Amino acid sequence: MRLHRNLIEGIIEVLQSVFQDRIYSDKAIESIFKRNKQWGVRDRAFVAEHSYNIIRNHKRLRYALGMNTRDELQETHTDALRRMTGAYFMLLLKELPAWDLFGNLPSYEQLHRRYEAPPHPSIAYSVSDWLWQYGCRQMGEASWQRELDAMNRQADVFLRVNSLKTSMEELRERLLQEGFATEAVEGVPSALKLAARGNVFRTKAFQEGLFEVQDAGSQRIAPFLEAAPGMRVIDACAGGGGKTLHLAALMQNKGHIIAMDVESWKLKELRKRARRNGVFNVETRLIESKTLKRLYNSADRLLLDVPCSGSGVLRRNPDAKWRITDSFMEEVKAKQQMILEHYPQMLKVGGKMVYATCSVFAEENRKQIEEFLALNPHFELEAEELLLPSFHGWDGFYMARLRKKSR
Ligand SMILES: C[S@@+](CC[C@H](N)C(=O)[O-])C[C@H]1O[C@@H](n2cnc3c(N)ncnc32)[C@H](O)[C@@H]1O
């Protein structure tokens, strides 16, 4: 690997956006790409991969450099970010070009020795002390360690085949013609995995709506709802519509889906994606004061893909490692409880709902459902599933399906 100074400077800019301006990693990377249109596919892949790796391992790199690793004292000034970048590449390459860019660095041997012997798991996995302890309480130390280990690796890219427009075989052929080899994914009939990372958004197949980029674990949620063609379905936290579009495909565009959210810009994005996907049984509704009441007792199926900590998707959003704090968890759990208190009334008797999160924490998952069932004996739990990143190499998700037995 040869280092190009302009790309390394790009990585440092991404780190400044993430650590100093508190911008989400994916947005920071998107923004640097926009500002550097001359970068080719390889340059972009280089900047994205190594920026993510440095963000994932930021605390461990700081430790290796002898910097302060106490969460509240973490150094984020530009010199520290440059040194972290230098340390990261030195660990990969043993030697660095003689640039002044990286500042003062220890020898490779010193760096390597410290990097390989982190004194605490919170440093090994670069999470805050609070998050390390919280995760241990939620799932036990060994499990939390296993999941953090899995989520400290680069995520694979999965596609969802849009069955409204193509078949798996046809899409694989089309993508191959456009330079992308794919593999089928066991246990997820709608999913393909890219054999090698690449920008699939530029393909004609994407522009024609033949697929969406969606994690394989996430593709297990819409089928779990057991929606059938002709049903009336409400996707109450639809966001940009990843699961709405999947539901529409499973329903073969028949019946009616109401996709709701509190953010109108997300619903706008959903409508754009629906057009590309050839989906025409979806109506979007912004949640306002009376939106829910009007829909009481109306749905055969209800999806509650609630806001959550994102503790199952740290691999894709490594900055969530320091965004998840005590107060953030309290806020998120309160939102989930509010949604569980008011939204299920939209379901008809005999209807089913799925409560889903992209979290691996019991307090957001099973505990919320246990509390809901204790307060709502007219619901019964049909099935639940926890997908752990360490098991399949997908993102972490929880889903519970409940049936409304009576009013
Ligand atoms: C996990 S994301 C949904 C992802 C989406 N279902 C998908 O598959 O792409 C949770 C969504 O809940 C929305 N949300 C937050 N508070 C809400 C509320 N009170 N009612 C409904 N949706 C809410 C957020 O705007 C966000 O889009």
The ligand as an SDF file (V2000), in Angstrom:
LIG
                    3D

 27 29  0  0  0  0  0  0  0  0999 V2000
  -35.1090    2.8010   13.2270 C   0  0  0  0  0  0  0  0  0  0  0  0
  -35.6040    4.2340   12.4150 S   0  0  0  0  0  0  0  0  0  0  0  0
  -36.6580    3.6100   11.1600 C   0  0  0  0  0  0  0  0  0  0  0  0
  -35.9620    2.9710    9.9950 C   0  0  0  0  0  0  0  0  0  0  0  0
  -36.9140    2.6010    8.8780 C   0  0  0  0  0  0  0  0  0  0  0  0
  -38.0420    1.8300    9.3410 N   0  0  0  0  0  0  0  0  0  0  0  0
  -36.2440    1.8440    7.7560 C   0  0  0  0  0  0  0  0  0  0  0  0
  -36.3960    0.6430    7.6430 O   0  0  0  0  0  0  0  0  0  0  0  0
  -35.5320    2.5000    6.9740 O   0  0  0  0  0  0  0  0  0  0  0  0
  -36.7540    4.9250   13.5230 C   0  0  0  0  0  0  0  0  0  0  0  0
  -37.6080    6.0300   12.9400 C   0  0  0  0  0  0  0  0  0  0  0  0
  -38.5300    6.4510   13.9460 O   0  0  0  0  0  0  0  0  0  0  0  0
  -38.8060    7.8140   13.7310 C   0  0  0  0  0  0  0  0  0  0  0  0
  -39.4500    8.3390   14.9500 N   0  0  0  0  0  0  0  0  0  0  0  0
  -38.8950    8.9850   15.9960 C   0  0  0  0  0  0  0  0  0  0  0  0
  -39.8690    9.2950   16.9060 N   0  0  0  0  0  0  0  0  0  0  0  0
  -41.0340    8.8180   16.4050 C   0  0  0  0  0  0  0  0  0  0  0  0
  -42.3690    8.8400   16.8540 C   0  0  0  0  0  0  0  0  0  0  0  0
  -42.7230    9.4200   17.9970 N   0  0  0  0  0  0  0  0  0  0  0  0
  -43.3160    8.2690   16.0740 N   0  0  0  0  0  0  0  0  0  0  0  0
  -42.9810    7.6920   14.8980 C   0  0  0  0  0  0  0  0  0  0  0  0
  -41.7270    7.6420   14.4200 N   0  0  0  0  0  0  0  0  0  0  0  0
  -40.7670    8.2110   15.1570 C   0  0  0  0  0  0  0  0  0  0  0  0
  -37.4650    8.4020   13.3660 C   0  0  0  0  0  0  0  0  0  0  0  0
  -37.6270    9.6100   12.6590 O   0  0  0  0  0  0  0  0  0  0  0  0
  -36.8630    7.2800   12.5200 C   0  0  0  0  0  0  0  0  0  0  0  0
  -37.0930    7.5070   11.1540 O   0  0  0  0  0  0  0  0  0  0  0  0
  1  2  1  0
  2  3  1  0
  2 10  1  0
  3  4  1  0
  4  5  1  0
  5  6  1  0
  5  7  1  0
  7  8  2  0
  7  9  1  0
 10 11  1  0
 11 12  1  0
 11 26  1  0
 12 13  1  0
 13 14  1  0
 13 24  1  0
 14 15  1  0
 14 23  1  0
 15 16  2  0
 16 17  1  0
 17 18  1  0
 17 23  2  0
 18 19  1  0
 18 20  2  0
 20 21  1  0
 21 22  2  0
 22 23  1  0
 24 25  1  0
 24 26  1  0
 26 27  1  0
M  CHG  2   2   1   9  -1
M  END
$$$$
